[in-house]
Amino acid sequence: MKNTIGIIFICISAFLYGIWYLSAAIYGSGMSSWSRDLFKSMLEYVGPGPLILSCISLITGLVILLYSNLKNRIKIESQLIKENWKNDENWL
């Protein structure tokens, strides 16, 4: 379940990042000529909001995925340690 939530946050991040560029392209769709500097100024006009939200969503998704996977890994390793500990006690 947590992996799914993490992936959803990463998808939201990709969507917001694309929206940032798409908004600038829509804003400049009425222009007769295009250049790199013109598109850069259109991105500035859109503002950094979608980019900031995209970064926050990406970081949140990655943290959720890492936490979920590390939690499962620690659980498995602790079970192995307990089993090995019991085997060592029986050996003595």
N, C-alpha and C positions, 0 to 999 in steps of 0.2 A: 504494500500500500504506500509506504513512504517513498519507494523507488518511483512509483507512478506520479506522486506529487512532485518529486524532484524533476522528473522529465517534463511534466506540465509547465513548471516554472521556466525551464530551459526553452521550451517551445514558445512561451509567452515572450521571453527575451528575444528570440529570433524574429518573432512577429513585430515587436516594437521597433527593433532595429531596422527592419524592412519598411515599416511605416514612416520612419524618419526620412528615409530617402524618397519614398513614394510621395510623401507630402511636399517635399521640395520640388519633385518633378511635376506634380500637379500644379503647384503654385507657378512654376515657370512654363507651363504648357502653352501659354499665349505668346511667348517670346518668339521673335522671328529668327534669331540666331542663338546659338549655344556656345558656351566656352566653359572651361574649367573654373575660372574665376567667377563667372556668373552663377554656376551651380553651387559653388562654395558660399556665395552671398545668399542664395536661396536657402541653403541649409542653416545659415545663421539666422535668417528670417524665421524659419520654423522654430528655432530655439533648441536648447539642449534637453528639453523635457523627455522626449522619447528615448534619447540616448542614455540619460541618467537612469530612467526607469528600467531600461533594458539591462544595464549593468547590475542594478540592484536585483533584478529578477534572475539573472545569470548566476550571480554569487549565491543567492538564496537556494537556487536549484542545485548547485554544486555542493553546497554545505549539507543539504538534506541527503543527497546521494551518498556523499562520503560518510556522513554520520550513520546512515542506515547500513551501509556495507561494513564499516568498521565495527559497529555494534554486533552484527551477526558474526563477524570473524572473531571478535573477542569472546563471544559466547561459545563458539566451537572450540577455540583454543583452551578456554578454561575447563571445558568438559574433558578434553584430552589430558590436561594436567591432573584433574581429579582422578581419572581412571588410572593414569600412570602412578599417582601417589598411592592409590589403593593397592596396585600390583606390587609396589615396592614394599609396603607394609606387610603384605602376605609373604613376601620372600624372606623377610627376617624371621 
